[in-house]
Amino acid sequence: MTFSTPQPPGFSGGFLTPFRAVVFIARHPSLWPFCVAPFLINAAVIFLVWRWTGTVAAHWLAGHEPGTQWWWVAWLWVLKAGALLLRLIITLLSFVTVGNLAAIPFNDLLSERTDRLATGWRDTVAMTWGQWGRRQGLAALQELKRLAIYVPTMVLLLVAAFIPLLAPLAFPAQIAASAVFFALDNFTYPLERRGTILLGRKMDFVRDNLPASLGFGVTMAFIGLVPLVNFVFLPLGVVGGTLLHGRLSPPAGPRAA
C-alpha cells in the first residue's frame, strides 16, 4: 500500500490560515497571555500619547484667543484642525514604533510556543550570549533592509494611484506588495529560529511558496484595514505565520517533549 504525500497549501490554504489561527488560539489558553500583552501595551501607548498631545495642544491653543473678526475665528478652526491632525500623526508613529517594538518579545514567545504546540519543533543548538547578540544585530539589519524596500515601493504605488493610466493597477499592486510584506514579516519568527536570518533567504522561502504566501498576506492586509478588528492583527499574524510555515516546511528535527 502506498501513501500519497500531503500537498502543501496553496492560495486558499494561505487565505484561510488567519482563521485557523483564531481557532488555534481559542483552543490553547497558554497562548492567551502572549496575545493580550501586546494589545495592552499598544492600548496604553495610544492612551498616554493621545492624552499628552491633547494637553499640549490645549495649552498651545489657549494662547491664541480669537478676535471678533470672522477671519480670525476661521483661522482658529484651521489651527484646531491642524493640531488634531498632528496629534493623530504623533499617536500613530508612537503606536508603530514604541508599541510594536515593545511587543516584539511577546510576539517571539508567542510564535515559539505556537511552534511547539503545532509542530513539536524545538531549538537544540546551544548559543553563547555573544553569538546571540551578533545574530540579533544581523536580524535587525535585515529588518531595516526589508523596510527600505517596502516603504519606497508603497510610496511609488501611492503616486501611481494618481496617474490615470496606472491608477487601475495601483490598488491591486498595493495589495500584492502588502501581502508579500505581511507574509515575510510573520514568517520571520519561525525562519529565524531555524537559522534563516538573511533577507534574501527569507524572500526565497516566500517565492518558493508564493501562492500560500499571497493568500495569507492578502487576508492579513484586509484584516489590517478593518477598524477595531485590526487590534488582533499582530497575534493572528504571528500565530498564522507560524502555523503556515509548519505546513509548508514540516520539522525534520527532534520534537519537543
PyMOL commands that set and color helices and strands:
alter all, ss='L'
color gray80, all
select helices_A, chain A and resi 11-27+29-62+70-119+129-160+167-193+199-208+210-225+229-248
alter helices_A, ss='H'
color red, helices_A
deselect
rebuild
show_as cartoon
